[in-house]
Amino acid sequence: MRYQISGKQIDIGEALQTHVKAELGETVEKYAQRPTEAIVVFSREGHQLICEATIHLSTGLTAQARGHASEIYAAFESCREKMDKQLRRYKRRLRDHHRDRPTPVEFDGGSSYILASSEDHGDNEPESLQPMIIAEMETKVPTVSVGEAVMQLELAGQQMLVFRNSKHGGVNVVYRRDDGNVGWIDPRHIT
């Protein structure tokens, strides 16, 4: 597994990196046989230290966790415990997902844009009705089933996931609703 351990405006020592590799590797190996990459970022938010971890699994799933504490090792332990809980919760589904899939998850490329907010500036008319693009990035769109997409949404703690439905190849969206449930948009059924 590849590790990318970094700090935002704080120094990450060799001892912490060794500790993170050992502990996180042990946690992930219990639940996922072939993790591919772990990205761990430490940062400071006021007097709290924050640890954010993202694990990419060979099945195409991504698990994310975030922990905070007043000490850096405690922040990592908090994050690791949350990651452990997520992976334990989805252990059976992760293994079933891996067993039932004959080939790895395929990803298509896609463009992702960040648009300027349309704040009301009084009576001024906009020069154009086209929104101003602030940033353009490449993103990955997985080809998975609806169940796998919902699991990815839960594991990554995201609000929304765009995916290609493996059943019919169409682009679908699953999203977290305000009431806590998960919504599913399948445009091919819209008439």
C-alpha positions in Angstrom: 0.0 0.0 0.0 1.3 3.5 -0.8 1.2 6.1 1.9 1.1 9.8 1.5 1.4 11.4 5.0 1.6 15.2 5.1 0.9 18.2 7.3 -0.6 21.5 6.5 1.5 24.2 8.2 2.8 21.7 10.8 5.8 19.5 10.9 5.3 15.7 10.6 8.1 13.8 12.1 9.5 10.4 11.1 8.2 8.7 14.3 4.6 9.9 13.6 4.8 8.6 10.0 6.0 5.2 11.1 3.2 5.1 13.7 0.6 6.0 11.1 1.8 3.4 8.6 1.8 0.6 11.2 -1.5 1.4 12.9 -3.5 2.3 9.7 -2.0 -0.6 7.8 -3.1 -3.0 10.6 -6.6 -1.5 10.7 -7.1 -1.7 6.9 -5.7 -5.2 6.5 -8.3 -6.6 8.9 -11.2 -5.6 6.6 -9.8 -5.1 3.1 -7.4 -7.5 1.5 -5.9 -5.2 -1.1 -5.8 -1.5 -0.2 -4.0 0.5 -2.8 -3.4 4.0 -1.3 -3.7 5.9 2.0 -3.6 9.6 2.2 -3.3 11.1 5.7 -3.3 14.9 6.2 -2.7 16.6 9.6 -3.7 20.2 10.1 -4.4 22.7 12.8 -7.8 24.3 13.4 -7.6 26.8 16.3 -6.2 24.9 19.3 -7.3 21.5 17.8 -5.2 19.2 15.7 -7.1 17.5 12.8 -6.3 14.2 11.1 -8.0 13.4 7.9 -7.5 9.9 6.3 -8.6 8.6 2.9 -8.1 5.0 1.9 -8.5 3.8 -1.7 -9.4 0.1 -1.9 -8.7 -2.1 -4.9 -12.5 -2.7 -5.2 -12.8 1.0 -6.3 -14.3 2.1 -3.0 -12.9 5.0 -1.0 -13.2 5.3 2.8 -12.7 8.6 4.6 -12.5 9.5 8.3 -11.7 12.6 10.3 -10.5 12.9 13.9 -9.5 15.8 16.1 -7.9 16.3 19.5 -5.5 18.6 21.3 -2.5 16.2 20.6 -1.4 14.9 17.3 -1.3 11.2 18.2 -4.7 11.4 19.8 -6.1 13.1 16.7 -4.8 10.2 14.6 -6.2 7.6 17.0 -9.6 9.3 16.8 -9.4 9.2 13.0 -8.2 5.6 13.0 -11.1 4.5 15.3 -13.6 6.1 13.0 -12.0 4.4 10.0 -12.1 1.1 11.8 -15.8 1.5 12.7 -16.7 2.3 9.1 -14.7 -0.6 7.6 -16.0 -3.0 10.3 -19.6 -2.0 9.5 -19.1 -2.7 5.8 -16.8 -5.7 6.1 -19.2 -8.3 4.8 -20.3 -6.0 2.0 -16.7 -5.2 1.1 -15.8 -8.8 0.8 -19.0 -9.7 -1.1 -18.5 -6.8 -3.4 -14.9 -8.0 -4.1 -16.0 -11.7 -4.6 -18.9 -11.0 -7.0 -17.0 -8.6 -9.2 -14.9 -10.5 -11.8 -13.0 -7.4 -12.9 -11.9 -4.2 -11.0 -14.2 -1.2 -10.9 -13.9 0.8 -14.1 -13.6 4.6 -13.9 -14.5 7.0 -16.7 -13.1 10.5 -16.9 -15.3 13.5 -16.4 -15.0 17.3 -15.9 -15.8 18.9 -12.6 -16.4 22.6 -12.5 -16.6 25.1 -9.6 -18.9 28.0 -10.5 -19.0 31.5 -8.9 -21.9 32.0 -6.6 -24.7 34.2 -8.0 -24.9 36.7 -5.2 -27.5 39.4 -5.6 -25.7 42.7 -6.3 -28.7 45.0 -6.1 -30.2 46.2 -9.3 -27.1 45.4 -11.4 -27.9 43.2 -14.4 -25.4 40.5 -15.1 -23.4 41.0 -18.3 -24.0 37.4 -19.3 -26.4 34.6 -18.2 -23.4 32.2 -18.3 -21.9 31.5 -14.9 -18.3 32.3 -14.3 -16.1 29.2 -14.0 -13.6 29.5 -11.2 -11.9 26.1 -11.5 -12.0 23.1 -13.8 -10.8 19.7 -12.8 -10.8 16.1 -13.9 -12.8 13.7 -11.8 -13.4 9.9 -11.8 -16.9 8.4 -12.4 -17.1 4.8 -11.3 -19.1 2.1 -13.0 -20.9 0.3 -10.1 -24.3 -1.0 -9.0 -26.7 1.2 -7.1 -25.9 -0.7 -3.9 -22.2 -0.2 -4.3 -22.8 3.5 -5.0 -24.7 3.8 -1.7 -22.0 2.0 0.1 -19.4 4.3 -1.4 -21.5 7.3 -0.4 -21.6 6.1 3.2 -17.9 5.1 3.4 -16.6 8.4 1.9 -19.0 10.5 4.0 -20.0 12.4 0.9 -23.3 14.3 0.2 -23.6 13.1 -3.4 -22.0 10.6 -5.8 -22.3 10.5 -9.6 -21.8 7.1 -11.1 -22.4 5.0 -14.2 -24.9 2.3 -13.4 -23.4 -1.1 -14.2 -26.8 -2.5 -15.0 -27.6 -0.3 -18.0 -24.6 2.0 -18.4 -26.5 5.3 -17.8 -25.3 8.1 -15.5 -27.0 8.0 -12.1 -26.8 10.0 -8.9 -27.2 9.0 -5.2 -27.4 11.7 -2.6 -28.0 12.3 1.1 -31.4 13.8 1.7 -32.1 16.4 4.4 -34.2 13.8 6.3 -31.1 11.5 6.5 -32.2 9.0 3.9 -30.4 8.4 0.6 -32.0 9.5 -2.7 -31.4 7.9 -6.1 -31.7 9.7 -9.5 -32.0 7.5 -12.6 -32.7 9.8 -15.6 -33.5 6.9 -17.9 -36.8 6.3 -16.1 -37.9 10.0 -16.6 -40.5 10.4 -19.3 
